[in-house]
Amino acid sequence: MSHDPDTAVEVTVVPRTHDLGDGFQVRRALPSRERRMVGPFVFFDEMGPHTFSAGQGLDVRPHPHIGLSTVTYLLQGEIQHRDSLGTSQSIRPGEVNWMTAGKGIVHSERTAAGQRAHPSPLFGLQCWVALPKSHEENDPSFLHIGAPQLPVIEGDGATARIISGSFLGQASPVPVASPMFYVDLHLQPGARLAMPADYSERAVYVLEGSLDLGRDGRFERGQLVVLKPGAAVTLGAGGASAARLMLLGGEPMDGPRFLSWNFVSSSAERIEQAKQDWKAQAFPKVPGETEFIPLPDIPGRPVSYP
């Protein structure tokens, strides 16, 4: 945690890295010891970059969610999404898969058979956005948004693609349940962009290159920089290289959230019920899939965030 009253940076998170096999790495920035949530974002993973060998690929077997929306956004490669609503949807770079679990959904994420015939790259991000209490038990839904449907703001060496929520007066067509923003920002060398202070909680994830915050310093690839509420911040590309930054945040949730395995809820008891339902295979099935991820042995009660 920052103790300098003059800095705009509240905390910097260096994600934990997990190797899922074959050198495929995932970096988890949220939740972390330093920061559990930013606005409604309760989970933030960077996948890859990685190139699967021919015959190999991503194979995330069917698993359940409640109380959240998953947001998948790719920079390279392709993933085949299938869910218990009967959805079968490929996602490619620049597109958005927005799956709202509500009272319960099951999905799988795999590399399609056609992609496995040759080496295939995968590089992307997956976030979980907690739902307001009034939406936690809504019916599940799935939405795919093509790249041309996302608003893009360009000028002075900066290009901002609005994935969800509102930013600089433009709004994504993704129907969000609470005030938030999620933006893919490219900055050319020397370019700068004033970060709006429209939301109470804001963070910047350095995806490529480095982030120059002037007197607040330079931040390297893979760091999540959480900003102080209301702080005036200008984002710049560090050094002579371009930068790619993910901007995220929003308003604080309407109370703490419990998180355990793939479940998020304002109620610890609701999460325990979801665990028992998954153990009993009472969740709906993904059509055409027989595999599933068993409930792991998770001791104790769910963890409350923040």
Secondary structure as GFF3:
##gff-version 3
##sequence-region A 1 306
A	DSSP	beta_strand	9	13	.	.	.	ID=ss1
A	DSSP	beta_strand	16	19	.	.	.	ID=ss2
A	DSSP	beta_strand	25	30	.	.	.	ID=ss3
A	DSSP	beta_strand	41	52	.	.	.	ID=ss4
A	DSSP	beta_strand	59	65	.	.	.	ID=ss5
A	DSSP	beta_strand	68	76	.	.	.	ID=ss6
A	DSSP	beta_strand	79	83	.	.	.	ID=ss7
A	DSSP	beta_strand	88	91	.	.	.	ID=ss8
A	DSSP	beta_strand	96	100	.	.	.	ID=ss9
A	DSSP	beta_strand	105	110	.	.	.	ID=ss10
A	DSSP	three_ten_helix	113	117	.	.	.	ID=ss11
A	DSSP	beta_strand	120	130	.	.	.	ID=ss12
A	DSSP	three_ten_helix	133	135	.	.	.	ID=ss13
A	DSSP	beta_strand	141	145	.	.	.	ID=ss14
A	DSSP	three_ten_helix	147	149	.	.	.	ID=ss15
A	DSSP	beta_strand	152	155	.	.	.	ID=ss16
A	DSSP	beta_strand	158	167	.	.	.	ID=ss17
A	DSSP	beta_strand	170	171	.	.	.	ID=ss18
A	DSSP	beta_strand	180	187	.	.	.	ID=ss19
A	DSSP	beta_strand	192	195	.	.	.	ID=ss20
A	DSSP	beta_strand	201	208	.	.	.	ID=ss21
A	DSSP	beta_strand	210	212	.	.	.	ID=ss22
A	DSSP	three_ten_helix	214	216	.	.	.	ID=ss23
A	DSSP	beta_strand	218	220	.	.	.	ID=ss24
A	DSSP	beta_strand	224	227	.	.	.	ID=ss25
A	DSSP	beta_strand	233	237	.	.	.	ID=ss26
A	DSSP	beta_strand	243	250	.	.	.	ID=ss27
A	DSSP	beta_strand	257	260	.	.	.	ID=ss28
A	DSSP	beta_strand	263	265	.	.	.	ID=ss29
A	DSSP	alpha_helix	268	279	.	.	.	ID=ss30
A	DSSP	beta_strand	303	305	.	.	.	ID=ss31
###
